[in-house]
Amino acid sequence: KQIPTEIEKINAGIHIRNKHQINPEEKILLFTGTLDYAPNANALQILVDIIIPMLSKITNQPFRVIACGRIIHPEYQNLLSLNHEHYTYAGLVEDLEIYLLAADVFLNPVAAGGGIKVKTMEALSYNLPVISTEHSARGIDQSLLGHNLRVSADNDWPRFCHLITEAWSQHSDTPE
């Protein structure tokens, strides 16, 4: 797949903004994953309880965090009640590509668990700046990615938030 064109991103942005009542001036921050998997569920809880309030305090830039992914297991149903004015749970979406195209920044605050870093690599392939914990960037050669992968220490949420605001103003293309 080629890096998305600007017109693809604009059209996707219009669609997602209309679908979720997001104002044009709001930056779209995207988090995806299987949300009833403990590391992702914990990351979602941190996003809503810590990162969003912290980011709201350090910037005047309007933003919305959209989370996409399933929550079907009973022990994770509490995540469905997460609420913040800057947060939207989109659920298990039919077409994740349109969300990746519409997003301004991809967030990966996962600080535990194993496996390959599919969501980070997928976001980078869509030319998105990715803000990640060290854990979620492990195994990815950051020197190949310019400024599109910004990494904070695990659980360093003030730094994570600073990197988000930095990505809004300093974006570069993902190298081929």
Long-range contacts (C-beta under 8 A, 24 or more apart in sequence): 1-125, 3-125, 3-126, 3-127, 3-173, 3-174, 3-176, 4-101, 4-126, 4-127, 8-101, 9-101, 9-102, 11-101, 12-97, 12-98, 12-99, 12-101, 12-102, 13-101, 13-102, 15-98, 15-102, 16-66, 16-98, 16-99, 16-102, 17-102, 20-64, 20-66, 20-88, 20-90, 22-64, 22-88, 23-62, 25-62, 26-62, 26-63, 26-64, 27-61, 27-62, 27-63, 27-64, 27-104, 27-105, 27-168, 28-63, 28-64, 28-66, 28-102, 28-103, 28-104, 28-105, 29-63, 29-64, 29-65, 29-66, 29-103, 29-104, 29-105, 29-106, 29-107, 29-164, 30-65, 30-66, 30-67, 30-68, 30-99, 30-100, 30-102, 30-103, 30-105, 30-106, 30-107, 30-123, 30-128, 31-65, 31-66, 31-67, 31-68, 31-106, 31-107, 31-108, 31-109, 32-67, 32-68, 32-69, 32-96, 32-99, 32-106, 32-119, 33-69, 33-110, 33-119, 34-69, 34-70, 35-67, 35-69, 35-70, 35-71, 35-76, 35-79, 36-70, 36-71, 36-72, 36-73, 36-75, 36-76, 36-79, 37-113, 38-112, 38-113, 39-110, 39-111, 39-112, 39-113, 40-69, 40-110, 40-113, 41-76, 41-79, 42-110, 42-111, 42-112, 43-108, 43-109, 43-110, 43-111, 44-79, 44-82, 45-79, 45-82, 46-109, 46-157, 47-87, 47-107, 47-109, 48-82, 48-83, 48-84, 48-87, 50-157, 51-107, 51-109, 51-157, 51-160, 51-161, 52-84, 52-86, 52-87, 53-84, 54-157, 54-158, 54-161, 55-86, 55-161, 55-164, 55-165, 56-86, 58-161, 58-162, 58-165, 59-165, 61-165, 61-168, 64-88, 65-107, 66-90, 66-99, 66-103, 68-92, 68-93, 68-96, 68-99, 97-126, 100-126, 100-128, 101-126, 103-128, 104-128, 104-129, 104-167, 104-168, 105-129, 105-130, 105-131, 105-164, 105-167, 105-168, 106-130, 106-131, 107-131, 107-164, 108-132, 108-133, 108-136, 108-137, 109-133, 109-136, 109-157, 109-160, 110-135, 110-136, 111-135, 111-136, 111-154, 111-155, 120-149, 124-148, 124-149, 124-174, 125-174, 127-173, 127-174, 128-174, 129-167, 129-171, 131-160, 131-163, 131-164, 131-167, 133-160, 144-175, 145-174, 145-175, 146-172, 146-173, 146-174, 146-175, 147-171, 147-172, 148-172, 148-173, 148-174
